Amino acid sequence: MLVYIAGAGAIGCNIGFHLQKYTDSEVILLDTWQAHVDAINAHGLTVTGKIEGHLPMRAMQPTEASEPADLVVVITKARDLVAMMDAIKPIITDKTELLCLLNGMGHEEILKHYVDMARINLGVTIWSAGLGGAGQLNVTGIGTIDLQNIGGNETTGQQIAQLLNQAHLHVHYDDNVRWAIWRKIVFNGIANALCTILECTVGELAHTDTIKAVAKDMVLEYIAVAKAEGVTLDYDEMVTYLKDSAESIAGHHPSMYQDLIIHNRKTEIDNINGAVVKKGEKHSISTPVNRLLTELIHTKEQLRGAR
């Protein structure tokens, strides 16, 4: 089986590493960061942190991929999704399956222009990791993946879950993956935005005196908008999830922090907090905290000259 990882950032590299190490799949990492591609091809991928190891792996620019794909794990930044999918059109056949693990929601509206819905699998992961440099992966938190085939082809979705479980990625086939996606939005909307604005780790944020009140207001906004979208979130369950997640990755700087503070790149705020604001507007639901955080992140991007 030929598996492409479309987006060899931290989580993409983590998934590719596991597939290469534990399954018979041929794995190719795709990324536009040429130094990263060159380092992996020359020296392999080095993994440190919660998992340690080193493997020789193949990497290339998305436009260089030519062999037909059996599975493409799509895990770019949301803003790069269209460019990535356009670049890899030559490897997508009428049998290629997509597994989308992007942060945020609504990505199937883009993916359906490249494959039919029966070959789109949506997923959400709570693995945490960062890149220490080209070809250098640091895994900061062991996590899970929830996925579902959203076109009704459960058999294929189960097969993908089985493959990823063989790779020790702790996968659960979820009959209601949109609930899992919303649950992650609850965590990402709070941890990503606040840790980036305040420039702190998840654990540092969790130990501030004011986080409980801020998180409560945000969770209530998420619950209201999710309900209007047909997804029921329980307040106590979300709070417990937030606490457990914060404890498990206390020393982690979220991906939004890594993008803006470390790499001076624009963030995915519009696909997380901003997406909640837009969906709230659609249902005439006010989301003042998420709106403010979205505007503050954009202000910080502008002040830092993020590209």
C-alpha positions in Angstrom: 0.0 0.0 0.0 1.4 3.4 -1.0 0.6 6.1 1.6 1.4 9.7 1.1 1.5 12.1 4.1 0.4 15.4 2.6 1.9 17.8 5.0 5.1 16.7 6.8 4.8 18.9 9.8 5.1 17.5 13.3 1.9 15.4 13.3 2.3 14.4 9.7 5.9 13.2 10.4 4.7 11.4 13.5 2.0 9.5 11.5 4.4 8.7 8.7 7.1 7.5 11.1 4.7 5.1 12.8 3.4 3.8 9.5 6.9 3.2 8.2 8.1 1.5 11.4 5.2 -0.8 12.1 3.4 -1.6 8.8 4.3 -2.9 5.4 3.1 0.3 3.8 5.4 2.4 1.5 5.3 5.9 3.0 6.2 9.1 1.2 6.3 12.5 3.1 5.2 15.5 1.1 6.1 19.0 2.1 7.1 22.4 0.6 9.9 23.0 3.1 12.8 22.1 0.9 15.4 21.9 3.7 13.1 19.5 5.6 12.7 17.3 2.5 16.4 17.3 1.9 17.3 16.5 5.5 14.9 13.5 5.6 16.1 12.2 2.3 19.8 12.5 3.3 19.7 11.6 7.0 16.2 10.1 7.7 13.7 11.2 10.3 15.0 11.5 13.9 12.3 11.3 16.7 12.8 12.4 20.3 10.6 13.0 23.3 7.8 10.6 24.3 8.9 8.4 21.4 12.5 7.9 20.3 13.8 6.5 17.1 15.3 7.1 13.7 14.2 5.8 10.3 15.3 6.4 6.7 12.2 7.8 4.9 11.3 9.2 1.5 10.3 12.9 1.2 9.6 15.2 -1.7 7.8 18.3 -2.8 4.0 17.7 -3.4 4.5 18.6 -7.1 7.1 15.8 -7.5 4.7 13.0 -6.4 3.8 10.8 -9.4 3.0 7.3 -8.2 -0.8 6.6 -7.7 -1.8 6.8 -4.1 -3.8 4.2 -2.2 -4.2 6.5 0.8 -3.4 10.2 1.3 -3.3 11.4 4.9 -4.0 15.1 4.5 -2.6 17.1 7.4 -1.6 20.5 6.1 -2.4 23.9 7.6 -5.9 24.8 6.7 -4.8 27.7 4.6 -2.6 25.4 2.5 -5.3 22.7 1.8 -6.3 23.9 -1.7 -2.7 24.4 -2.8 -1.8 20.9 -1.5 -4.7 19.2 -3.2 -4.1 20.9 -6.5 -0.4 19.9 -6.3 -1.2 16.2 -5.7 -3.9 15.8 -8.3 -1.7 13.5 -10.5 -1.5 10.9 -7.7 -5.3 10.8 -6.9 -7.1 8.0 -8.8 -10.7 6.8 -8.5 -9.5 4.4 -5.8 -7.5 6.8 -3.7 -8.8 7.2 -0.1 -8.3 10.5 1.8 -8.0 10.8 5.5 -8.2 14.5 6.6 -6.8 15.3 10.0 -6.6 19.1 9.7 -7.5 21.3 12.7 -10.8 23.1 12.5 -13.9 22.0 10.6 -15.6 22.0 7.2 -12.7 20.8 5.2 -14.8 18.2 3.4 -16.3 21.0 1.4 -13.0 21.5 -0.3 -12.0 17.8 -0.5 -15.2 16.8 -2.3 -13.9 18.7 -5.3 -11.1 16.1 -5.6 -12.7 12.8 -4.7 -16.3 11.7 -4.1 -17.6 11.7 -0.6 -17.4 7.9 -0.3 -13.6 8.2 -0.3 -13.4 11.1 2.3 -12.6 10.1 5.9 -12.6 12.8 8.5 -10.5 12.4 11.6 -9.2 14.2 14.6 -6.0 13.6 16.5 -4.8 14.6 20.0 -1.2 13.5 19.5 1.1 16.5 20.2 4.5 17.2 18.7 6.8 19.8 17.3 9.6 20.0 14.8 13.0 20.8 16.3 14.4 21.6 12.9 14.6 20.0 9.5 14.2 16.2 9.8 13.9 16.5 13.6 10.6 15.5 15.3 9.9 15.9 19.0 6.8 14.0 20.2 5.4 15.8 23.3 2.3 13.8 23.9 1.0 10.3 23.1 -2.5 10.6 21.8 -5.3 9.0 19.8 -7.1 9.4 16.5 -10.8 9.3 15.9 -12.0 8.8 12.3 -15.1 8.2 10.2 -15.9 7.7 6.6 -18.4 10.5 6.0 -19.7 9.1 2.7 -21.2 6.0 4.3 -18.4 3.6 3.3 -17.8 2.3 6.8 -15.9 -0.8 5.6 -13.1 1.4 4.1 -13.0 3.6 7.1 -12.6 0.6 9.4 -9.8 -0.7 7.1 -7.9 2.7 7.5 -8.4 2.6 11.2 -7.0 -1.0 11.3 -3.9 0.1 9.3 -3.3 3.0 11.7 -3.8 0.8 14.7 -1.2 -1.6 13.3 1.1 1.5 13.4 0.4 2.0 17.1 -1.4 5.3 16.6 -4.3 4.4 18.9 -7.2 4.8 16.5 -10.9 4.6 17.1 -13.5 4.3 14.4 -16.1 6.8 15.4 -19.7 6.7 14.2 -20.0 10.4 15.1 -16.7 12.0 14.3 -18.2 15.5 14.2 -18.6 15.3 17.9 -14.9 14.4 18.3 -14.0 17.3 16.0 -16.1 19.7 18.1 -14.5 18.4 21.3 -11.1 19.2 19.8 -12.2 22.6 18.8 -13.1 23.2 22.5 -9.6 22.4 23.5 -7.8 24.1 20.5 -10.0 27.2 20.7 -8.9 27.7 24.3 -5.4 26.4 24.4 -4.1 27.5 21.0 -5.5 31.0 21.1 -4.7 31.8 24.7 -1.2 30.2 24.8 -0.3 32.1 21.7 -1.6 35.4 22.9 0.0 34.9 26.4 3.1 33.1 25.1 3.0 30.2 27.5 2.7 26.4 27.6 -0.6 24.5 28.1 0.4 23.7 31.7 1.3 27.3 32.5 -2.0 28.5 31.2 -3.9 25.8 33.2 -2.3 27.0 36.4 -3.4 30.7 36.1 -6.0 32.0 38.5 -8.3 33.3 35.7 -8.4 30.4 33.3 -11.4 28.7 34.9 -13.7 31.7 34.3 -12.4 32.3 30.8 -12.7 28.7 29.8 -16.2 28.5 31.2 -17.4 31.3 29.0 -15.7 29.8 26.0 -17.1 26.3 26.6 -20.6 27.7 26.8 -20.1 29.4 23.5 -19.0 26.2 21.9 -21.9 24.2 23.4 -24.4 26.7 22.0 -23.0 26.8 18.5 -22.4 23.0 18.4 -26.0 22.4 19.4 -27.3 24.6 16.6 -25.1 22.5 14.2 -26.7 19.3 15.5 -23.9 18.3 17.9 -24.5 17.9 21.6 -21.6 18.7 24.0 -21.9 18.1 27.7 -20.4 20.9 29.8 -19.0 18.7 32.6 -17.5 16.3 30.1 -15.8 19.1 28.2 -14.3 20.6 31.3 -13.0 17.2 32.3 -11.5 16.7 28.8 -9.8 20.1 29.1 -8.3 19.3 32.5 -7.1 15.8 31.4 -5.6 17.1 28.1 -3.8 20.0 29.8 -2.3 17.6 32.3 -1.1 15.2 29.6 0.7 17.8 27.5 1.5 20.4 30.2 4.9 21.3 28.7 3.6 21.6 25.2 3.4 24.8 23.1 0.3 24.4 20.9 0.6 24.5 17.1 -0.7 28.0 16.8 2.1 29.2 19.2 4.6 27.3 17.1 3.3 28.9 13.9 3.2 32.5 15.1 5.7 32.8 18.0 8.4 30.4 16.8 8.1 30.5 13.0 6.4 33.9 12.5 3.7 32.3 10.3 0.1 33.2 10.1 -2.2 31.0 12.2 -5.2 28.8 11.8 -7.3 31.0 14.0 -10.0 31.5 11.3 -10.5 27.7 11.1 -10.9 27.3 14.8 -12.2 30.2 16.9 -13.1 32.2 13.7 -15.1 29.3 12.3 -17.1 29.1 15.6 -17.8 32.8 15.3 -19.1 32.4 11.7 -21.2 29.4 12.5 -22.6 31.4 15.5 -23.5 34.3 13.2 -25.3 31.8 10.9 -27.5 30.8 13.8 -27.7 34.3 15.4 -25.7 33.1 18.4 -23.3 35.6 20.0 -19.7 34.4 20.6 -17.9 37.4 22.1 -14.9 35.7 23.6 -14.1 33.7 20.5 -14.6 36.8 18.4 -12.2 38.8 20.6 -9.6 36.1 20.6 -9.8 35.8 16.8 -9.3 39.6 16.4 -6.4 39.6 18.9 -4.6 36.8 17.1 -5.0 38.7 13.8 -3.7 41.8 15.5 -0.7 39.9 16.9 0.0 38.5 13.4 0.0 42.0 12.0 2.3 43.4 14.7 4.8 40.6 14.2 4.6 40.8 10.4 3.6 37.2 10.1 3.8 35.8 6.6 
